[in-house]
């Protein structure tokens, strides 16, 4: 990490893991990334696998403090952990939107519409 400022509250391990996750996105995450990139024209820039303290959120627009999570099947088994994480993010002023992998892959227009609604309500 030489030459780059560390994000507040993260560790080298969290940052290394975020880089790994960016390099190995799931098909649903790749699809979401293409959806989110469409919002750049309106000034909403998202970061992929963005470290926030001890967590790594799938996508984050820091301008409006919006986190987007793309949940696969593993999230069925870690609902309590996801709830704690969402509560912490909300306590820091972030809004969290969660989408199932299937929704991102099968109904990307509906997902994009929901994200656009959230962005427009926070702009």
N, CA, C and O atoms as a GROMACS GRO file, in nm:
protein
  492
    1UNK      N    1   0.082  -0.120   0.000
    1UNK     CA    2   0.000   0.000   0.000
    1UNK      C    3   0.086   0.125   0.000
    1UNK      O    4   0.037   0.233   0.032
    2UNK      N    5   0.207   0.113  -0.034
    2UNK     CA    6   0.297   0.227  -0.033
    2UNK      C    7   0.246   0.337  -0.126
    2UNK      O    8   0.203   0.310  -0.238
    3UNK      N    9   0.252   0.462  -0.078
    3UNK     CA   10   0.215   0.575  -0.160
    3UNK      C   11   0.066   0.607  -0.163
    3UNK      O   12   0.026   0.708  -0.220
    4UNK      N   13  -0.016   0.522  -0.103
    4UNK     CA   14  -0.160   0.547  -0.102
    4UNK      C   15  -0.206   0.562   0.041
    4UNK      O   16  -0.162   0.490   0.131
    5UNK      N   17  -0.295   0.656   0.062
    5UNK     CA   18  -0.349   0.676   0.196
    5UNK      C   19  -0.446   0.563   0.229
    5UNK      O   20  -0.525   0.521   0.144
    6UNK      N   21  -0.438   0.515   0.350
    6UNK     CA   22  -0.530   0.409   0.394
    6UNK      C   23  -0.664   0.472   0.428
    6UNK      O   24  -0.671   0.582   0.484
    7UNK      N   25  -0.771   0.402   0.393
    7UNK     CA   26  -0.904   0.450   0.426
    7UNK      C   27  -0.921   0.445   0.577
    7UNK      O   28  -0.872   0.353   0.642
    8UNK      N   29  -0.989   0.541   0.630
    8UNK     CA   30  -1.006   0.549   0.774
    8UNK      C   31  -1.068   0.422   0.830
    8UNK      O   32  -1.175   0.379   0.786
    9UNK      N   33  -1.001   0.364   0.928
    9UNK     CA   34  -1.054   0.250   1.000
    9UNK      C   35  -1.030   0.116   0.935
    9UNK      O   36  -1.072   0.014   0.991
   10UNK      N   37  -0.966   0.111   0.820
   10UNK     CA   38  -0.942  -0.019   0.758
   10UNK      C   39  -0.806  -0.073   0.799
   10UNK      O   40  -0.726  -0.005   0.863
   11UNK      N   41  -0.782  -0.196   0.762
   11UNK     CA   42  -0.654  -0.260   0.789
   11UNK      C   43  -0.594  -0.306   0.656
   11UNK      O   44  -0.666  -0.316   0.557
   12UNK      N   45  -0.465  -0.332   0.654
   12UNK     CA   46  -0.406  -0.385   0.529
   12UNK      C   47  -0.476  -0.513   0.483
   12UNK      O   48  -0.491  -0.536   0.363
   13UNK      N   49  -0.517  -0.597   0.578
   13UNK     CA   50  -0.586  -0.722   0.542
   13UNK      C   51  -0.720  -0.694   0.474
   13UNK      O   52  -0.753  -0.758   0.375
   14UNK      N   53  -0.797  -0.601   0.527
   14UNK     CA   54  -0.926  -0.565   0.466
   14UNK      C   55  -0.903  -0.510   0.325
   14UNK      O   56  -0.974  -0.547   0.232
   15UNK      N   57  -0.805  -0.425   0.309
   15UNK     CA   58  -0.777  -0.367   0.178
   15UNK      C   59  -0.729  -0.473   0.079
   15UNK      O   60  -0.765  -0.468  -0.039
   16UNK      N   61  -0.648  -0.569   0.125
   16UNK     CA   62  -0.603  -0.678   0.039
   16UNK      C   63  -0.722  -0.763  -0.005
   16UNK      O   64  -0.733  -0.800  -0.122
   17UNK      N   65  -0.811  -0.792   0.090
   17UNK     CA   66  -0.930  -0.871   0.058
   17UNK      C   67  -1.020  -0.798  -0.041
   17UNK      O   68  -1.076  -0.861  -0.131
   18UNK      N   69  -1.035  -0.667  -0.025
   18UNK     CA   70  -1.117  -0.589  -0.118
   18UNK      C   71  -1.059  -0.597  -0.260
   18UNK      O   72  -1.134  -0.611  -0.357
   19UNK      N   73  -0.928  -0.589  -0.273
   19UNK     CA   74  -0.864  -0.602  -0.405
   19UNK      C   75  -0.893  -0.739  -0.466
   19UNK      O   76  -0.922  -0.750  -0.585
   20UNK      N   77  -0.885  -0.844  -0.384
   20UNK     CA   78  -0.915  -0.979  -0.432
   20UNK      C   79  -1.060  -0.989  -0.480
   20UNK      O   80  -1.087  -1.047  -0.586
   21UNK      N   81  -1.151  -0.932  -0.404
   21UNK     CA   82  -1.292  -0.939  -0.441
   21UNK      C   83  -1.319  -0.861  -0.570
   21UNK      O   84  -1.400  -0.904  -0.651
   22UNK      N   85  -1.252  -0.747  -0.588
   22UNK     CA   86  -1.268  -0.671  -0.712
   22UNK      C   87  -1.220  -0.752  -0.832
   22UNK      O   88  -1.279  -0.744  -0.940
   23UNK      N   89  -1.115  -0.828  -0.813
   23UNK     CA   90  -1.059  -0.908  -0.923
   23UNK      C   91  -1.141  -1.033  -0.952
   23UNK      O   92  -1.127  -1.091  -1.060
   24UNK      N   93  -1.226  -1.074  -0.860
   24UNK     CA   94  -1.301  -1.200  -0.874
   24UNK      C   95  -1.450  -1.178  -0.853
   24UNK      O   96  -1.511  -1.249  -0.773
   25UNK      N   97  -1.508  -1.083  -0.922
   25UNK     CA   98  -1.650  -1.056  -0.906
   25UNK      C   99  -1.735  -1.170  -0.962
   25UNK      O  100  -1.698  -1.236  -1.059
   26UNK      N  101  -1.849  -1.191  -0.899
   26UNK     CA  102  -1.944  -1.291  -0.946
   26UNK      C  103  -2.015  -1.237  -1.071
   26UNK      O  104  -2.008  -1.117  -1.098
   27UNK      N  105  -2.083  -1.322  -1.146
   27UNK     CA  106  -2.160  -1.273  -1.262
   27UNK      C  107  -2.263  -1.166  -1.221
   27UNK      O  108  -2.280  -1.067  -1.293
   28UNK      N  109  -2.330  -1.185  -1.109
   28UNK     CA  110  -2.429  -1.086  -1.064
   28UNK      C  111  -2.361  -0.955  -1.028
   28UNK      O  112  -2.415  -0.848  -1.058
   29UNK      N  113  -2.244  -0.960  -0.966
   29UNK     CA  114  -2.171  -0.837  -0.932
   29UNK      C  115  -2.124  -0.765  -1.059
   29UNK      O  116  -2.128  -0.643  -1.066
   30UNK      N  117  -2.080  -0.842  -1.159
   30UNK     CA  118  -2.038  -0.779  -1.285
   30UNK      C  119  -2.157  -0.709  -1.352
   30UNK      O  120  -2.143  -0.600  -1.406
   31UNK      N  121  -2.273  -0.774  -1.347
   31UNK     CA  122  -2.393  -0.714  -1.405
   31UNK      C  123  -2.431  -0.586  -1.328
   31UNK      O  124  -2.465  -0.485  -1.389
   32UNK      N  125  -2.425  -0.593  -1.195
   32UNK     CA  126  -2.456  -0.475  -1.113
   32UNK      C  127  -2.358  -0.362  -1.144
   32UNK      O  128  -2.398  -0.246  -1.153
   33UNK      N  129  -2.231  -0.395  -1.161
   33UNK     CA  130  -2.132  -0.293  -1.192
   33UNK      C  131  -2.167  -0.220  -1.321
   33UNK      O  132  -2.153  -0.098  -1.330
   34UNK      N  133  -2.214  -0.294  -1.420
   34UNK     CA  134  -2.252  -0.227  -1.546
   34UNK      C  135  -2.377  -0.140  -1.525
   34UNK      O  136  -2.388  -0.034  -1.586
   35UNK      N  137  -2.467  -0.183  -1.440
   35UNK     CA  138  -2.585  -0.101  -1.408
   35UNK      C  139  -2.543   0.027  -1.339
   35UNK      O  140  -2.590   0.135  -1.373
   36UNK      N  141  -2.454   0.016  -1.242
   36UNK     CA  142  -2.414   0.133  -1.163
   36UNK      C  143  -2.331   0.232  -1.244
   36UNK      O  144  -2.337   0.352  -1.219
   37UNK      N  145  -2.255   0.183  -1.338
   37UNK     CA  146  -2.173   0.273  -1.421
   37UNK      C  147  -2.259   0.366  -1.506
   37UNK      O  148  -2.212   0.472  -1.547
   38UNK      N  149  -2.384   0.328  -1.532
   38UNK     CA  150  -2.474   0.413  -1.610
   38UNK      C  151  -2.508   0.542  -1.536
   38UNK      O  152  -2.549   0.640  -1.598
   39UNK      N  153  -2.490   0.544  -1.405
   39UNK     CA  154  -2.527   0.661  -1.325
   39UNK      C  155  -2.417   0.766  -1.319
   39UNK      O  156  -2.435   0.872  -1.259
   40UNK      N  157  -2.302   0.737  -1.380
   40UNK     CA  158  -2.191   0.832  -1.377
   40UNK      C  159  -2.225   0.964  -1.444
   40UNK      O  160  -2.183   1.070  -1.397
   41UNK      N  161  -2.301   0.959  -1.552
   41UNK     CA  162  -2.338   1.082  -1.622
   41UNK      C  163  -2.409   1.179  -1.528
   41UNK      O  164  -2.395   1.301  -1.542
   42UNK      N  165  -2.484   1.126  -1.435
   42UNK     CA  166  -2.557   1.210  -1.340
   42UNK      C  167  -2.471   1.248  -1.219
   42UNK      O  168  -2.520   1.314  -1.127
   43UNK      N  169  -2.343   1.208  -1.219
   43UNK     CA  170  -2.253   1.246  -1.111
   43UNK      C  171  -2.248   1.148  -0.994
   43UNK      O  172  -2.194   1.181  -0.888
   44UNK      N  173  -2.304   1.029  -1.012
   44UNK     CA  174  -2.304   0.928  -0.906
   44UNK      C  175  -2.198   0.823  -0.938
   44UNK      O  176  -2.218   0.738  -1.025
   45UNK      N  177  -2.087   0.830  -0.868
   45UNK     CA  178  -1.977   0.737  -0.890
   45UNK      C  179  -1.977   0.631  -0.781
   45UNK      O  180  -1.975   0.662  -0.662
   46UNK      N  181  -1.980   0.507  -0.822
   46UNK     CA  182  -1.978   0.395  -0.729
   46UNK      C  183  -1.840   0.333  -0.727
   46UNK      O  184  -1.768   0.333  -0.827
   47UNK      N  185  -1.804   0.281  -0.612
   47UNK     CA  186  -1.679   0.207  -0.595
   47UNK      C  187  -1.715   0.060  -0.574
   47UNK      O  188  -1.814   0.028  -0.508
   48UNK      N  189  -1.634  -0.028  -0.631
   48UNK     CA  190  -1.657  -0.172  -0.615
   48UNK      C  191  -1.581  -0.222  -0.494
   48UNK      O  192  -1.469  -0.178  -0.467
   49UNK      N  193  -1.642  -0.316  -0.421
   49UNK     CA  194  -1.578  -0.380  -0.306
   49UNK      C  195  -1.506  -0.275  -0.222
   49UNK      O  196  -1.384  -0.278  -0.207
   50UNK      N  197  -1.583  -0.184  -0.170
   50UNK     CA  198  -1.532  -0.066  -0.100
   50UNK      C  199  -1.519  -0.092   0.050
   50UNK      O  200  -1.618  -0.121   0.117
   51UNK      N  201  -1.396  -0.081   0.104
   51UNK     CA  202  -1.377  -0.100   0.249
   51UNK      C  203  -1.434   0.017   0.329
   51UNK      O  204  -1.409   0.133   0.298
   52UNK      N  205  -1.511  -0.016   0.430
   52UNK     CA  206  -1.562   0.081   0.527
   52UNK      C  207  -1.534   0.022   0.665
   52UNK      O  208  -1.605  -0.069   0.709
   53UNK      N  209  -1.433   0.073   0.731
   53UNK     CA  210  -1.390   0.020   0.860
   53UNK      C  211  -1.359  -0.129   0.847
   53UNK      O  212  -1.272  -0.167   0.768
   54UNK      N  213  -1.430  -0.213   0.922
   54UNK     CA  214  -1.399  -0.357   0.917
   54UNK      C  215  -1.482  -0.433   0.814
   54UNK      O  216  -1.471  -0.555   0.805
   55UNK      N  217  -1.563  -0.362   0.737
   55UNK     CA  218  -1.650  -0.425   0.638
   55UNK      C  219  -1.604  -0.390   0.497
   55UNK      O  220  -1.534  -0.292   0.474
   56UNK      N  221  -1.646  -0.474   0.403
   56UNK     CA  222  -1.627  -0.445   0.261
   56UNK      C  223  -1.766  -0.452   0.199
   56UNK      O  224  -1.828  -0.558   0.196
   57UNK      N  225  -1.814  -0.339   0.149
   57UNK     CA  226  -1.946  -0.338   0.085
   57UNK      C  227  -1.928  -0.363  -0.064
   57UNK      O  228  -1.827  -0.323  -0.123
   58UNK      N  229  -2.025  -0.429  -0.124
   58UNK     CA  230  -2.013  -0.464  -0.265
   58UNK      C  231  -1.994  -0.339  -0.352
   58UNK      O  232  -1.903  -0.334  -0.434
   59UNK      N  233  -2.080  -0.239  -0.332
   59UNK     CA  234  -2.074  -0.115  -0.410
   59UNK      C  235  -2.111   0.001  -0.319
   59UNK      O  236  -2.197  -0.012  -0.232
   60UNK      N  237  -2.046   0.115  -0.340
   60UNK     CA  238  -2.074   0.230  -0.254
   60UNK      C  239  -2.061   0.359  -0.333
   60UNK      O  240  -1.963   0.380  -0.404
   61UNK      N  241  -2.161   0.446  -0.320
   61UNK     CA  242  -2.155   0.582  -0.371
   61UNK      C  243  -2.138   0.672  -0.249
   61UNK      O  244  -2.233   0.697  -0.175
   62UNK      N  245  -2.015   0.720  -0.228
   62UNK     CA  246  -1.988   0.798  -0.109
   62UNK      C  247  -2.056   0.935  -0.114
   62UNK      O  248  -2.084   0.994  -0.009
   63UNK      N  249  -2.082   0.986  -0.233
   63UNK     CA  250  -2.146   1.117  -0.248
   63UNK      C  251  -2.280   1.122  -0.174
   63UNK      O  252  -2.312   1.222  -0.109
   64UNK      N  253  -2.357   1.014  -0.184
   64UNK     CA  254  -2.489   1.010  -0.121
   64UNK      C  255  -2.498   0.904  -0.012
   64UNK      O  256  -2.606   0.875   0.039
   65UNK      N  257  -2.382   0.844   0.023
   65UNK     CA  258  -2.376   0.741   0.128
   65UNK      C  259  -2.476   0.629   0.103
   65UNK      O  260  -2.559   0.596   0.188
   66UNK      N  261  -2.465   0.573  -0.018
   66UNK     CA  262  -2.552   0.462  -0.056
   66UNK      C  263  -2.466   0.338  -0.082
   66UNK      O  264  -2.374   0.341  -0.163
   67UNK      N  265  -2.499   0.230  -0.013
   67UNK     CA  266  -2.432   0.101  -0.033
   67UNK      C  267  -2.529   0.007  -0.103
   67UNK      O  268  -2.648   0.001  -0.071
   68UNK      N  269  -2.476  -0.067  -0.200
   68UNK     CA  270  -2.554  -0.166  -0.272
   68UNK      C  271  -2.490  -0.302  -0.244
   68UNK      O  272  -2.370  -0.320  -0.263
   69UNK      N  273  -2.570  -0.396  -0.199
   69UNK     CA  274  -2.523  -0.531  -0.172
   69UNK      C  275  -2.592  -0.628  -0.267
   69UNK      O  276  -2.714  -0.620  -0.288
   70UNK      N  277  -2.515  -0.718  -0.325
   70UNK     CA  278  -2.567  -0.822  -0.414
   70UNK      C  279  -2.552  -0.953  -0.338
   70UNK      O  280  -2.440  -0.999  -0.314
   71UNK      N  281  -2.664  -1.011  -0.301
   71UNK     CA  282  -2.663  -1.127  -0.212
   71UNK      C  283  -2.686  -1.258  -0.286
   71UNK      O  284  -2.786  -1.275  -0.355
   72UNK      N  285  -2.592  -1.348  -0.270
   72UNK     CA  286  -2.605  -1.484  -0.321
   72UNK      C  287  -2.663  -1.575  -0.215
   72UNK      O  288  -2.708  -1.528  -0.110
   73UNK      N  289  -2.663  -1.702  -0.241
   73UNK     CA  290  -2.721  -1.801  -0.151
   73UNK      C  291  -2.659  -1.804  -0.013
   73UNK      O  292  -2.726  -1.837   0.084
   74UNK      N  293  -2.530  -1.771  -0.002
   74UNK     CA  294  -2.463  -1.774   0.128
   74UNK      C  295  -2.529  -1.680   0.229
   74UNK      O  296  -2.524  -1.702   0.350
   75UNK      N  297  -2.591  -1.575   0.178
   75UNK     CA  298  -2.653  -1.477   0.268
   75UNK      C  299  -2.774  -1.533   0.341
   75UNK      O  300  -2.816  -1.479   0.444
   76UNK      N  301  -2.831  -1.642   0.290
   76UNK     CA  302  -2.941  -1.709   0.362
   76UNK      C  303  -2.893  -1.762   0.496
   76UNK      O  304  -2.970  -1.768   0.592
   77UNK      N  305  -2.766  -1.799   0.503
   77UNK     CA  306  -2.709  -1.857   0.626
   77UNK      C  307  -2.643  -1.755   0.716
   77UNK      O  308  -2.596  -1.790   0.825
   78UNK      N  309  -2.638  -1.629   0.675
   78UNK     CA  310  -2.571  -1.528   0.757
   78UNK      C  311  -2.657  -1.403   0.774
   78UNK      O  312  -2.606  -1.290   0.773
   79UNK      N  313  -2.785  -1.424   0.790
   79UNK     CA  314  -2.877  -1.311   0.805
   79UNK      C  315  -2.845  -1.224   0.927
   79UNK      O  316  -2.853  -1.102   0.921
   80UNK      N  317  -2.809  -1.288   1.037
   80UNK     CA  318  -2.777  -1.212   1.159
   80UNK      C  319  -2.655  -1.123   1.136
   80UNK      O  320  -2.655  -1.006   1.173
   81UNK      N  321  -2.553  -1.179   1.074
   81UNK     CA  322  -2.432  -1.101   1.044
   81UNK      C  323  -2.465  -0.985   0.949
   81UNK      O  324  -2.419  -0.873   0.968
   82UNK      N  325  -2.546  -1.014   0.846
   82UNK     CA  326  -2.586  -0.908   0.752
   82UNK      C  327  -2.667  -0.800   0.822
   82UNK      O  328  -2.651  -0.682   0.792
   83UNK      N  329  -2.753  -0.838   0.915
   83UNK     CA  330  -2.832  -0.740   0.990
   83UNK      C  331  -2.744  -0.651   1.076
   83UNK      O  332  -2.765  -0.530   1.082
   84UNK      N  333  -2.645  -0.710   1.142
   84UNK     CA  334  -2.552  -0.631   1.224
   84UNK      C  335  -2.473  -0.535   1.138
   84UNK      O  336  -2.453  -0.419   1.174
   85UNK      N  337  -2.429  -0.582   1.025
   85UNK     CA  338  -2.351  -0.500   0.932
   85UNK      C  339  -2.436  -0.384   0.880
   85UNK      O  340  -2.389  -0.270   0.875
   86UNK      N  341  -2.560  -0.413   0.840
   86UNK     CA  342  -2.650  -0.308   0.792
   86UNK      C  343  -2.677  -0.206   0.902
   86UNK      O  344  -2.677  -0.086   0.876
   87UNK      N  345  -2.698  -0.252   1.023
   87UNK     CA  346  -2.722  -0.161   1.135
   87UNK      C  347  -2.601  -0.069   1.157
   87UNK      O  348  -2.618   0.050   1.181
   88UNK      N  349  -2.481  -0.125   1.148
   88UNK     CA  350  -2.361  -0.043   1.166
   88UNK      C  351  -2.350   0.061   1.053
   88UNK      O  352  -2.323   0.178   1.079
   89UNK      N  353  -2.372   0.018   0.929
   89UNK     CA  354  -2.364   0.111   0.816
   89UNK      C  355  -2.467   0.222   0.831
   89UNK      O  356  -2.437   0.339   0.806
   90UNK      N  357  -2.588   0.186   0.870
   90UNK     CA  358  -2.692   0.288   0.890
   90UNK      C  359  -2.657   0.382   1.004
   90UNK      O  360  -2.688   0.501   0.997
   91UNK      N  361  -2.592   0.332   1.108
   91UNK     CA  362  -2.550   0.420   1.218
   91UNK      C  363  -2.444   0.520   1.172
   91UNK      O  364  -2.426   0.624   1.235
   92UNK      N  365  -2.374   0.487   1.064
   92UNK     CA  366  -2.273   0.576   1.007
   92UNK      C  367  -2.332   0.667   0.900
   92UNK      O  368  -2.259   0.742   0.834
   93UNK      N  369  -2.465   0.661   0.882
   93UNK     CA  370  -2.532   0.749   0.787
   93UNK      C  371  -2.552   0.692   0.648
   93UNK      O  372  -2.596   0.764   0.558
   94UNK      N  373  -2.520   0.566   0.628
   94UNK     CA  374  -2.536   0.502   0.497
   94UNK      C  375  -2.673   0.439   0.485
   94UNK      O  376  -2.731   0.393   0.583
   95UNK      N  377  -2.724   0.438   0.364
   95UNK     CA  378  -2.846   0.363   0.330
   95UNK      C  379  -2.799   0.239   0.257
   95UNK      O  380  -2.707   0.246   0.176
   96UNK      N  381  -2.860   0.125   0.285
   96UNK     CA  382  -2.818  -0.002   0.225
   96UNK      C  383  -2.934  -0.060   0.144
   96UNK      O  384  -3.044  -0.080   0.196
   97UNK      N  385  -2.908  -0.086   0.016
   97UNK     CA  386  -3.003  -0.156  -0.069
   97UNK      C  387  -2.947  -0.295  -0.096
   97UNK      O  388  -2.829  -0.310  -0.129
   98UNK      N  389  -3.031  -0.396  -0.081
   98UNK     CA  390  -2.989  -0.534  -0.106
   98UNK      C  391  -3.070  -0.591  -0.222
   98UNK      O  392  -3.191  -0.572  -0.231
   99UNK      N  393  -2.999  -0.661  -0.310
   99UNK     CA  394  -3.062  -0.727  -0.422
   99UNK      C  395  -3.011  -0.871  -0.428
   99UNK      O  396  -2.893  -0.896  -0.408
  100UNK      N  397  -3.100  -0.964  -0.455
  100UNK     CA  398  -3.061  -1.103  -0.473
  100UNK      C  399  -2.993  -1.118  -0.609
  100UNK      O  400  -3.025  -1.047  -0.705
  101UNK      N  401  -2.897  -1.210  -0.616
  101UNK     CA  402  -2.829  -1.238  -0.743
  101UNK      C  403  -2.929  -1.257  -0.856
  101UNK      O  404  -2.913  -1.202  -0.965
  102UNK      N  405  -3.034  -1.335  -0.829
  102UNK     CA  406  -3.132  -1.367  -0.932
  102UNK      C  407  -3.201  -1.242  -0.986
  102UNK      O  408  -3.226  -1.233  -1.106
  103UNK      N  409  -3.231  -1.146  -0.898
  103UNK     CA  410  -3.296  -1.023  -0.942
  103UNK      C  411  -3.203  -0.942  -1.033
  103UNK      O  412  -3.247  -0.888  -1.135
  104UNK      N  413  -3.077  -0.935  -0.996
  104UNK     CA  414  -2.981  -0.859  -1.076
  104UNK      C  415  -2.966  -0.922  -1.214
  104UNK      O  416  -2.959  -0.850  -1.315
  105UNK      N  417  -2.961  -1.053  -1.220
  105UNK     CA  418  -2.940  -1.122  -1.347
  105UNK      C  419  -3.066  -1.132  -1.433
  105UNK      O  420  -3.058  -1.126  -1.555
  106UNK      N  421  -3.182  -1.147  -1.369
  106UNK     CA  422  -3.306  -1.168  -1.444
  106UNK      C  423  -3.388  -1.042  -1.468
  106UNK      O  424  -3.464  -1.035  -1.564
  107UNK      N  425  -3.373  -0.943  -1.382
  107UNK     CA  426  -3.453  -0.820  -1.394
  107UNK      C  427  -3.366  -0.696  -1.375
  107UNK      O  428  -3.393  -0.615  -1.287
  108UNK      N  429  -3.262  -0.680  -1.457
  108UNK     CA  430  -3.171  -0.567  -1.437
  108UNK      C  431  -3.238  -0.431  -1.452
  108UNK      O  432  -3.197  -0.335  -1.386
  109UNK      N  433  -3.339  -0.421  -1.537
  109UNK     CA  434  -3.407  -0.291  -1.552
  109UNK      C  435  -3.481  -0.251  -1.425
  109UNK      O  436  -3.480  -0.134  -1.386
  110UNK      N  437  -3.545  -0.347  -1.360
  110UNK     CA  438  -3.614  -0.318  -1.235
  110UNK      C  439  -3.514  -0.279  -1.127
  110UNK      O  440  -3.540  -0.189  -1.047
  111UNK      N  441  -3.400  -0.347  -1.123
  111UNK     CA  442  -3.295  -0.314  -1.026
  111UNK      C  443  -3.244  -0.173  -1.053
  111UNK      O  444  -3.230  -0.093  -0.960
  112UNK      N  445  -3.217  -0.142  -1.180
  112UNK     CA  446  -3.167  -0.008  -1.215
  112UNK      C  447  -3.269   0.099  -1.177
  112UNK      O  448  -3.232   0.206  -1.129
  113UNK      N  449  -3.396   0.071  -1.200
  113UNK     CA  450  -3.503   0.167  -1.166
  113UNK      C  451  -3.507   0.193  -1.016
  113UNK      O  452  -3.520   0.308  -0.973
  114UNK      N  453  -3.494   0.088  -0.935
  114UNK     CA  454  -3.496   0.103  -0.788
  114UNK      C  455  -3.377   0.185  -0.741
  114UNK      O  456  -3.391   0.269  -0.652
  115UNK      N  457  -3.260   0.161  -0.798
  115UNK     CA  458  -3.141   0.237  -0.761
  115UNK      C  459  -3.157   0.383  -0.802
  115UNK      O  460  -3.123   0.473  -0.726
  116UNK      N  461  -3.208   0.406  -0.922
  116UNK     CA  462  -3.230   0.543  -0.968
  116UNK      C  463  -3.325   0.618  -0.875
  116UNK      O  464  -3.303   0.735  -0.846
  117UNK      N  465  -3.430   0.550  -0.829
  117UNK     CA  466  -3.524   0.613  -0.735
  117UNK      C  467  -3.451   0.655  -0.608
  117UNK      O  468  -3.470   0.766  -0.558
  118UNK      N  469  -3.368   0.567  -0.557
  118UNK     CA  470  -3.294   0.598  -0.433
  118UNK      C  471  -3.197   0.713  -0.455
  118UNK      O  472  -3.186   0.802  -0.371
  119UNK      N  473  -3.126   0.712  -0.567
  119UNK     CA  474  -3.032   0.820  -0.595
  119UNK      C  475  -3.103   0.953  -0.609
  119UNK      O  476  -3.057   1.055  -0.556
  120UNK      N  477  -3.216   0.954  -0.679
  120UNK     CA  478  -3.290   1.079  -0.699
  120UNK      C  479  -3.349   1.132  -0.568
  120UNK      O  480  -3.365   1.252  -0.553
  121UNK      N  481  -3.380   1.043  -0.474
  121UNK     CA  482  -3.437   1.087  -0.348
  121UNK      C  483  -3.328   1.144  -0.256
  121UNK      O  484  -3.360   1.212  -0.158
  122UNK      N  485  -3.201   1.118  -0.286
  122UNK     CA  486  -3.091   1.163  -0.200
  122UNK      C  487  -3.011   1.276  -0.262
  122UNK      O  488  -2.929   1.337  -0.194
  123UNK      N  489  -3.034   1.305  -0.387
  123UNK     CA  490  -2.955   1.407  -0.459
  123UNK      C  491  -2.980   1.546  -0.405
  123UNK      O  492  -2.922   1.642  -0.455
   0.00000   0.00000   0.00000
